[in-house]
Amino acid sequence: MGEFFKAELKDRFLEYALDRKDYFEIQTLYDEFLRPNYSLHFVERLIKDIQEYDPNLLDIMSGNGVEIFLLASTPSTQDFLDDGGFMDMYVREEERWDVFLEQLPTAKKEVKEEKKLFKKKSPGLKKEKTLLFGLIAAVAISFLFTLFSILKESLFEPQYVPADDFEREMERIRLEYLEENQRLQLELKEARRNLDSLKG
């Protein structure tokens, strides 16, 4: 249920209380406004919302084993409704949000324009970035292929060999991995040197 509808119901509850000159049961509000589509619990929740906002808007008495049983208006009820009630508060809050949201696109547009200006002023930086990402991607792909081939040899294509041969094979794979790792590190250092020379 929308907040607008809840605000309207709260104002109607207060207006009903003003029209009555005596105490009345919360059940009466339920029967008058919300039966059969909503529950009595929902009416209680709205009365609690009114009470939380301002305990002086309604005179509430408990009874029959419930916290909210009898209701009556107070001198504050009329004043609150004359000032616009919950509906007016809701409308004012919505207007504040609308003003706030209208200001957001302006700020976003300014940030986008600043980014465009920065990009236009530094085309060399874009080239360096592209080169660096390309080098890193090449190193990463090379490493993944090496790792995949090692795993494929050791896991996916098992060969039944004697333990000595298996140990020798594992040592060979480990050495290949170390050599490949060193080669990749050298390529990465070379790429960094190239990038530093481009910056310089």
C-alpha positions in Angstrom: 0.0 0.0 0.0 1.3 3.4 -0.9 2.3 6.1 1.6 -0.2 8.5 0.0 -3.1 6.2 0.8 -1.8 5.6 4.4 -1.6 9.4 4.9 -5.1 9.8 3.6 -6.4 7.1 5.9 -4.7 8.6 9.0 -6.4 12.0 8.2 -9.7 10.2 7.8 -9.3 8.5 11.2 -8.6 11.9 12.8 -11.6 13.5 11.1 -13.8 10.7 12.2 -12.6 11.1 15.8 -13.4 14.8 15.6 -16.9 14.1 14.4 -17.5 11.8 17.4 -17.9 13.4 20.7 -17.3 10.3 22.7 -14.9 7.4 22.9 -15.3 4.7 20.2 -13.7 1.3 19.6 -10.9 0.8 17.1 -13.2 -1.8 15.5 -15.4 1.0 14.4 -12.6 2.5 12.2 -12.1 -0.9 10.7 -15.8 -1.4 9.9 -16.1 2.2 8.6 -13.0 2.4 6.4 -11.2 -0.9 5.7 -13.5 -3.9 6.0 -13.2 -6.4 4.3 -10.1 -5.8 2.2 -7.7 -5.1 5.1 -7.2 -6.5 8.6 -7.9 -4.9 12.0 -4.1 -5.2 12.7 -3.5 -2.8 9.8 -5.8 -0.2 11.5 -3.8 -0.7 14.7 -0.6 -0.1 12.8 -1.9 3.2 11.4 -3.1 4.3 14.9 0.4 3.5 16.3 1.9 5.6 13.5 -0.3 8.5 14.5 0.7 8.0 18.1 4.4 7.8 17.3 4.2 11.0 15.3 2.3 12.9 18.1 0.8 11.2 21.2 -1.5 14.1 21.7 -3.4 13.7 18.4 -5.7 10.9 19.8 -6.7 10.0 23.3 -6.1 6.2 23.4 -7.3 3.7 26.1 -6.5 0.0 26.3 -8.9 -2.7 27.2 -10.3 -6.1 26.3 -6.7 -7.4 26.3 -5.5 -5.1 23.6 -3.2 -2.0 23.8 -5.5 0.1 21.6 -9.2 -0.3 22.3 -11.0 3.0 22.7 -10.2 6.3 20.9 -11.3 9.9 21.1 -10.1 13.2 19.6 -8.2 15.8 21.6 -7.8 19.6 21.3 -4.7 19.0 19.2 -6.6 16.9 16.6 -8.4 19.9 15.1 -5.3 22.1 15.0 -3.3 19.3 13.3 -5.9 18.8 10.6 -6.3 22.6 10.1 -2.5 22.7 9.4 -3.0 20.1 6.6 -2.7 16.8 8.4 -0.7 13.8 7.2 -1.7 14.4 3.6 0.0 17.9 3.6 3.1 16.4 5.2 3.3 13.7 2.5 2.9 16.3 -0.3 5.6 18.5 1.2 7.9 15.6 1.5 7.3 14.5 -2.1 8.0 18.1 -3.3 11.3 18.1 -1.4 12.3 14.8 -3.1 11.3 16.2 -6.5 13.5 19.3 -6.0 16.4 17.0 -4.8 16.0 14.7 -7.8 15.8 17.6 -10.2 19.2 18.8 -9.0 20.9 15.4 -9.5 21.0 15.3 -13.3 22.8 18.7 -13.3 25.5 17.4 -11.0 25.9 14.2 -13.1 26.1 16.2 -16.3 28.9 18.4 -14.8 30.9 15.3 -13.7 30.5 13.8 -17.2 31.7 17.0 -18.9 34.7 17.2 -16.6 35.6 13.6 -17.5 35.3 14.4 -21.2 37.6 17.4 -20.8 40.2 15.3 -18.9 40.1 12.7 -21.7 40.6 15.3 -24.4 43.5 16.8 -22.6 45.4 13.5 -22.1 45.3 11.4 -25.3 48.9 10.1 -24.6 47.7 8.6 -21.3 45.0 6.7 -23.1 47.6 5.1 -25.4 49.8 4.1 -22.5 46.8 2.6 -20.7 45.9 0.6 -23.8 49.5 -0.6 -24.2 49.7 -1.6 -20.5 46.4 -3.5 -20.6 47.5 -5.3 -23.8 50.8 -6.4 -22.3 49.2 -7.6 -19.1 46.6 -9.5 -21.1 49.3 -11.1 -23.2 51.2 -12.2 -20.1 48.1 -13.5 -18.4 47.0 -15.5 -21.5 50.5 -17.0 -21.8 50.5 -18.0 -18.2 47.0 -19.5 -18.5 48.0 -21.6 -21.5 51.1 -22.9 -19.7 49.1 -23.7 -16.6 46.4 -25.5 -18.7 49.0 -27.6 -20.5 50.6 -28.6 -17.2 47.3 -29.5 -15.7 46.2 -31.4 -18.8 49.4 -33.4 -18.8 49.3 -34.2 -15.1 45.5 -34.6 -14.5 43.5 -35.2 -17.7 45.8 -37.6 -19.5 47.1 -39.9 -16.8 49.6 -42.5 -17.8 50.3 -45.5 -15.7 54.1 -45.3 -15.1 56.4 -46.6 -12.4 56.9 -44.4 -9.4 60.4 -43.4 -10.4 59.3 -42.3 -13.9 56.4 -40.4 -12.3 58.7 -38.5 -10.0 61.0 -37.7 -12.9 58.1 -36.5 -14.9 56.8 -34.3 -12.1 60.3 -32.8 -11.6 60.4 -32.1 -15.3 57.0 -30.4 -15.2 58.0 -28.4 -12.1 61.2 -27.2 -13.9 59.2 -26.2 -17.0 56.8 -24.3 -14.8 59.6 -22.5 -13.1 61.3 -21.6 -16.4 58.0 -20.4 -17.8 57.3 -18.4 -14.7 60.8 -16.7 -15.0 60.2 -16.1 -18.7 56.9 -14.4 -17.9 58.4 -12.3 -15.1 61.1 -11.1 -17.6 58.4 -10.2 -20.1 56.5 -8.3 -17.5 59.7 -6.4 -16.4 60.4 -5.6 -20.1 56.8 -4.4 -20.5 57.2 -2.2 -17.5 60.4 -0.8 -18.8 58.8 0.0 -22.1 55.9 1.6 -20.4 58.3 3.7 -18.2 60.2 4.8 -21.3 56.9 5.8 -22.9 56.0 7.9 -19.9 59.4 9.5 -19.8 
